[in-house]
Every structure is written in structure tokens, then in C-alpha cells.
Amino acid sequence: MDYYDYQTVATEARIPEAKLAELVRLVQAEYPHDPMMCELHILRACLAIRDGRITMDEALAKRPPIAA
């Protein structure tokens, strides 16, 4: 189920598919059991990139903790 249309915003922001997939993977690692929250954070990151508030590299800089 899709909650937010982050794909359209990612296209507007000219985010490459590979970078978007990496962003999705990172956010899903933070919210593995909450798809709505996951999509919301992806959308907010895409909006920030589109609007020039952050770069794609800055969005990808936060890495999830490595499971022990």
C-alpha cells in the first residue's frame, strides 16, 4: 500500500533511481514495522532535496546502526 507519492517528488528533484533505492533502504531500516512512517520520511527527504534544503549526499549520510 502506498501512503505518500514520494516517487513524483523524487522525479521532480531529479533523484536517480539508484540513490532513491538507497534512501528507501536506509529509512526502511529505521522503521521496519511502520510503512507509513517510512514513506513519510522518504517524502520529507525528497521534498528537502527538491527544494534545495539538503543534498542527496546529506540525506544518505545517516546510516542505521549495525545489528550485533
N, C-alpha and C positions, 0 to 999 in steps of 0.2 A: 504494500500500500504506500502510495506517495502522499506525504503531508504537505510538503513545500516544493515549489518548482524552482529548485536551485539550478537545474540544468540550463534554463533560459538565461538566468543571471550569469552563469559561468560562460555561456556563449557570448553574452554582451561584454563580459570582462576579458574575452579572448584568452581564457584559460585553456591550455592544451589538455586533451583527454587524459594523457598520462599523469599530468600534475593533479587534475581533478580526482583521478582514481587514488592517487597517493593521499590527498586531503581526506577523501572519504574513508580510506583505510585507517588513517590516524584518528579521525573523530569516532569512527565505529569502535575503535579500541577503547576509547574513553567512555562510551555509552553503549556497551554491547547489548543491553537489555531494554533500551529505550529508543526505538527507531524515530519517534517524533522529535526527541531532543537532539538526536544525531543529525537529522535533516535540518533542524532549526540552526544548529551551529554551522553546518556546511553552508546554508543560505547566508548567514550573517558574515561568514568569511568571504564568500563570493561577492556580496554587496560591498564589503570594505575594500576588496581588491578592485572591483569595478569603479568605485568612487575615489580611488587613489589614496585611501587612508593607510593601507598596508600593501606590501608587495606579496607576490606568491611565495617567495622565499621566506618572508617573515611568517606567513601563515603556516608554512611547513616546518618552521623551526622548532615548534613544540613537539617533542617526542613523548609518546606514552612510556610509562615505566616498564622496564623489562621484568617479566614474571620470573620469579626464582624457582 
